[in-house]
Amino acid sequence: MKKINVQAGPFHFVGRLEEEKAPLTCQRFLELLPFKNKVIHSRWSGEAVWIPLGDFDTGLGFENHTSHASRGDILLYPGGFSETEFLFVYGSSIFASKMGQLAGNHFFTLLEGHENLAEFGKLVLWSGAQDICFTLAEG
């Protein structure tokens, strides 16, 4: 099981890749590491933040996709009806865009740091974009 460190604003989270359920998405994500970007509050998906990637071509289709992610799940929308994006769920959420409901590949689940999810989401909501960095955990 590969673990990933996530530094999101002032918060640290640790998660695992869902390699059995979304092997192609996990493989593609590993190729992007270390991945640094900005995270902003979602406009349509409820208690979630997102990383917009525009027309970035992941080369992926759907696998282990859902519109109803749980708190601590991270989805990758591979593009199509809306822009490519990561969705980082911190509370109650249904994945959507201005085009309507979307489904994203659930490829990553948080293992540590759940106690800070709500505070992180509120920070992004009220203070704006935050830095986020994903790195492969040692060992």
SVG drawing of the C-alpha trace seen along z (x, -y; Angstrom):
<svg xmlns="http://www.w3.org/2000/svg" viewBox="-27 -35 38 40">
<polyline fill="none" stroke="black" stroke-width="0.4" points="0.0,0.0 1.5,-3.3 1.0,-6.2 1.0,-9.8 1.7,-12.9 -0.5,-15.9 0.6,-19.3 -2.5,-21.5 -2.1,-25.0 -1.0,-24.6 -2.4,-21.1 -0.8,-17.7 -2.7,-14.7 -1.6,-11.1 -3.6,-8.9 -3.4,-5.8 -3.8,-5.2 -6.8,-3.0 -4.6,-0.9 -6.9,2.1 -10.0,0.1 -8.4,-2.6 -5.0,-1.2 -4.7,-3.4 -5.6,-6.6 -3.1,-5.8 -0.4,-5.0 -1.0,-8.4 -1.1,-10.2 2.3,-8.7 3.8,-10.0 2.8,-13.6 4.5,-13.4 5.6,-15.6 2.5,-17.5 2.2,-21.1 -0.7,-23.5 -3.3,-25.7 -6.6,-24.4 -9.7,-26.6 -13.2,-26.1 -15.6,-24.2 -18.5,-26.2 -21.0,-23.4 -19.9,-20.3 -20.7,-21.3 -18.1,-20.8 -15.1,-20.2 -12.2,-22.0 -10.8,-21.5 -7.7,-21.8 -8.7,-23.0 -6.5,-21.6 -8.1,-23.1 -7.7,-21.0 -4.9,-18.8 -5.2,-15.5 -4.8,-12.7 -5.2,-10.0 -7.7,-8.3 -11.3,-7.2 -13.5,-6.4 -12.7,-3.8 -14.0,-3.5 -16.0,-6.7 -18.6,-8.2 -20.5,-11.4 -21.0,-10.7 -17.6,-10.8 -17.0,-10.5 -15.2,-12.8 -11.5,-12.3 -11.8,-11.0 -10.0,-12.6 -11.4,-12.2 -9.9,-12.9 -12.3,-14.0 -10.4,-13.0 -12.1,-15.6 -14.9,-15.6 -18.0,-17.6 -16.1,-19.9 -12.5,-20.7 -10.0,-18.2 -9.8,-18.5 -9.1,-17.0 -11.9,-17.1 -10.8,-16.9 -13.9,-16.2 -13.9,-17.5 -17.6,-17.1 -21.0,-16.6 -20.6,-16.6 -22.1,-15.7 -19.6,-16.2 -20.9,-18.7 -20.0,-21.5 -21.8,-24.2 -22.5,-21.4 -24.4,-19.4 -23.5,-16.3 -20.2,-14.7 -18.4,-11.5 -14.8,-11.4 -12.3,-8.5 -12.0,-7.8 -8.3,-7.0 -7.1,-8.3 -8.4,-8.0 -7.1,-9.9 -5.9,-7.8 -4.6,-10.5 -5.7,-14.1 -9.5,-13.8 -9.7,-15.9 -8.5,-18.9 -10.6,-18.5 -13.4,-20.8 -11.0,-23.5 -9.0,-23.1 -12.2,-23.5 -13.3,-26.6 -9.8,-28.1 -10.1,-27.8 -13.7,-29.1 -13.0,-32.2 -9.3,-32.9 -9.0,-31.8 -6.6,-29.6 -4.1,-27.5 -1.0,-25.8 -1.2,-22.0 1.6,-19.5 1.3,-15.7 4.5,-13.6 5.2,-9.9 5.6,-8.9 8.9,-7.3 8.9,-3.6"/>
</svg>
